[in-house]
Structure formats: structure tokens, C-alpha cells
């Protein structure tokens, strides 16, 4: 289950990851996140760990460089949504 802020953030910013919208409503966005098994992590360290475990070369990347990844959506509460497109 994803928080309201999480779903709304993805819905508003999905263009950073996809050329065309994958969801037009809150419900569609929530369903998409569930289908692609998006994850929410607590901090940038966990973002780096997740990306590393997914096979991305993150060695030596700064926080700013990690946040530039199109898969990373910073959330209002300081956590991060990771969506693999």
C-alpha cells in the first residue's frame, strides 16, 4: 500500500521516467505502482543500496547524482519512491 503523497508525487512527476503518461488518475497511478512493485525507502543510503542490488553501478555517486536518476522520486516526508520503468 502506498501513501497518498507517494501516489500523488508519482502521478504529478511520472514524466521524468516515461515519455507518455502511464496513469491519468490517482487510482491508475496506484495500480501502476503496485504492478511494477515500486518501493519506498527511508533515505538516500537505502536508495543507493537498492540501486546497487538492482545491478546499477552506483560506486562513488553523490547524493545529487543518485537523485538525478529518473527512477527516483523524492517524497514530501523525506523518503524516496523508486519506480523501475
HELIX and SHEET records of a PDB file:
HELIX    1   1 UNK A    4  UNK A   13  1                                  10    
HELIX    2   2 UNK A   14  UNK A   16  5                                   3    
HELIX    3   3 UNK A   26  UNK A   35  1                                  10    
HELIX    4   4 UNK A   44  UNK A   53  1                                  10    
HELIX    5   5 UNK A   63  UNK A   67  1                                   5    
SHEET    1   A 3 UNK A  39  UNK A  41  0                                        
SHEET    2   A 3 UNK A  80  UNK A  82 -1                                        
SHEET    3   A 3 UNK A  72  UNK A  74 -1                                        
END                                                                             
